Amino acid sequence: MVCLDTSFAIDVIRGNKIVKPLLEEYEKTKESVYLTTPTIMELVKGAHLSVNTSLEKERIINFLSSLLVLNFNIANAFKAGEIEANLRREGAIIQIEDIMIAATCISKNETLITRNKKHFERIKGLKIQSY
């Protein structure tokens, strides 16, 4: 099972060919592919900041139809609070949405697929696959 970071989701939605081999691999192995609710929030935020909000939201909805969604819940919130506190102590803070995504992945023992490996490497216990 893998969980797509926002960077991967954006690349899929925009048709970036860099993600095609990974998508084909997941399809071939029938690996479950997930997305988190904080990722959906980031995608929708981007859509509302774009020139063509309606088109971007339609693309997001089409993309979501083929994925399973991991909800951000109480256990994830506790883990996110712990992660943020640890990062603050280390002076290595990242965006709260990314902390929420990481907490959800850790809680579900999922591997996060991201283009931003260096960013997420700061979080202990998070399994990462970069592309």
C-alpha positions as CSV (number, residue, x, y, z in Angstrom):
1,M,0.0,0.0,0.0
2,V,1.2,3.5,-0.9
3,C,0.0,7.0,-0.2
4,L,0.5,9.7,-2.7
5,D,1.8,13.1,-1.6
6,T,0.4,16.2,-3.1
7,S,3.4,16.6,-5.4
8,F,2.6,13.2,-7.0
9,A,-1.1,14.0,-7.2
10,I,-0.4,17.3,-9.0
11,D,1.9,15.5,-11.4
12,V,-0.8,13.0,-12.3
13,I,-3.5,15.7,-12.7
14,R,-1.2,17.7,-14.9
15,G,-0.3,14.7,-17.0
16,N,3.4,14.8,-16.1
17,K,5.0,11.7,-17.8
18,I,7.5,11.3,-14.9
19,V,4.8,9.5,-12.8
20,K,3.6,7.2,-15.6
21,P,6.0,4.3,-14.8
22,L,5.1,4.3,-11.1
23,L,1.4,4.4,-11.9
24,E,1.8,1.4,-14.3
25,E,3.8,-0.5,-11.6
26,Y,1.0,0.0,-9.0
27,E,-1.6,-1.1,-11.6
28,K,0.4,-4.1,-12.5
29,T,1.0,-5.2,-8.9
30,K,-2.5,-4.3,-7.9
31,E,-1.0,-2.3,-5.1
32,S,-3.6,-0.2,-3.1
33,V,-3.0,3.5,-3.8
34,Y,-4.2,6.0,-1.2
35,L,-4.5,9.8,-0.8
36,T,-5.0,11.7,2.5
37,T,-7.7,14.3,3.2
38,P,-5.0,16.9,3.9
39,T,-3.7,16.3,0.3
40,I,-7.2,16.8,-1.0
41,M,-7.3,20.1,0.9
42,E,-4.0,21.2,-0.7
43,L,-5.3,20.3,-4.2
44,V,-8.5,22.2,-3.7
45,K,-6.6,25.2,-2.3
46,G,-4.5,25.2,-5.5
47,A,-7.6,25.0,-7.6
48,H,-9.1,28.0,-6.0
49,L,-5.8,29.9,-6.5
50,S,-5.7,29.0,-10.2
51,V,-7.0,31.0,-13.2
52,N,-9.7,28.3,-14.0
53,T,-11.0,27.1,-10.7
54,S,-13.9,25.1,-12.2
55,L,-11.6,23.1,-14.5
56,E,-9.1,22.4,-11.8
57,K,-11.7,21.2,-9.4
58,E,-13.2,18.9,-12.1
59,R,-9.7,17.5,-12.7
60,I,-9.3,16.8,-8.9
61,I,-12.7,15.1,-8.8
62,N,-11.8,12.9,-11.7
63,F,-8.5,12.0,-10.1
64,L,-10.1,11.2,-6.8
65,S,-12.5,8.7,-8.4
66,S,-9.8,6.1,-8.8
67,L,-8.3,6.3,-5.4
68,L,-8.9,5.3,-1.8
69,V,-8.9,8.1,0.8
70,L,-7.3,8.0,4.2
71,N,-9.1,10.4,6.6
72,F,-7.3,12.5,9.1
73,N,-8.7,11.3,12.4
74,I,-8.0,11.7,16.2
75,A,-5.1,9.3,16.2
76,N,-3.5,11.1,13.2
77,A,-4.0,14.4,15.1
78,F,-2.2,13.2,18.1
79,K,0.7,11.9,15.9
80,A,0.7,15.2,14.0
81,G,1.0,17.2,17.2
82,E,3.9,15.0,18.3
83,I,5.7,15.4,14.9
84,E,5.2,19.2,14.9
85,A,6.6,19.5,18.4
86,N,9.6,17.4,17.5
87,L,10.3,19.4,14.4
88,R,10.0,22.7,16.2
89,R,12.5,21.5,18.8
90,E,14.9,20.7,16.0
91,G,14.2,24.0,14.2
92,A,13.1,22.0,11.1
93,I,9.4,23.0,10.8
94,I,7.5,22.2,7.7
95,Q,3.9,23.1,6.6
96,I,1.2,21.7,8.8
97,E,-0.6,20.0,5.9
98,D,2.6,18.0,5.2
99,I,2.8,17.1,8.9
100,M,-0.8,15.9,8.7
101,I,-0.1,13.8,5.6
102,A,3.0,12.3,7.3
103,A,1.1,11.5,10.5
104,T,-1.7,9.8,8.5
105,C,0.9,7.7,6.7
106,I,2.8,6.7,9.8
107,S,-0.5,5.8,11.6
108,K,-1.5,3.5,8.8
109,N,2.1,2.2,8.1
110,E,1.9,3.5,4.6
111,T,4.8,4.6,2.3
112,L,4.6,8.2,1.1
113,I,5.3,8.7,-2.5
114,T,6.8,12.2,-3.0
115,R,9.0,14.3,-5.2
116,N,9.9,16.2,-2.0
117,K,12.0,13.5,-0.2
118,K,14.3,16.0,1.5
119,H,11.4,17.8,3.0
120,F,9.8,14.7,4.5
121,E,13.0,13.1,5.6
122,R,12.9,15.3,8.7
123,I,10.0,13.2,10.1
124,K,11.1,10.2,12.0
125,G,9.3,6.9,11.3
126,L,7.9,8.0,7.9
127,K,8.6,5.6,5.1
128,I,9.3,7.5,1.9
129,Q,9.7,6.6,-1.8
130,S,10.8,9.4,-4.1
131,Y,10.5,9.6,-7.8
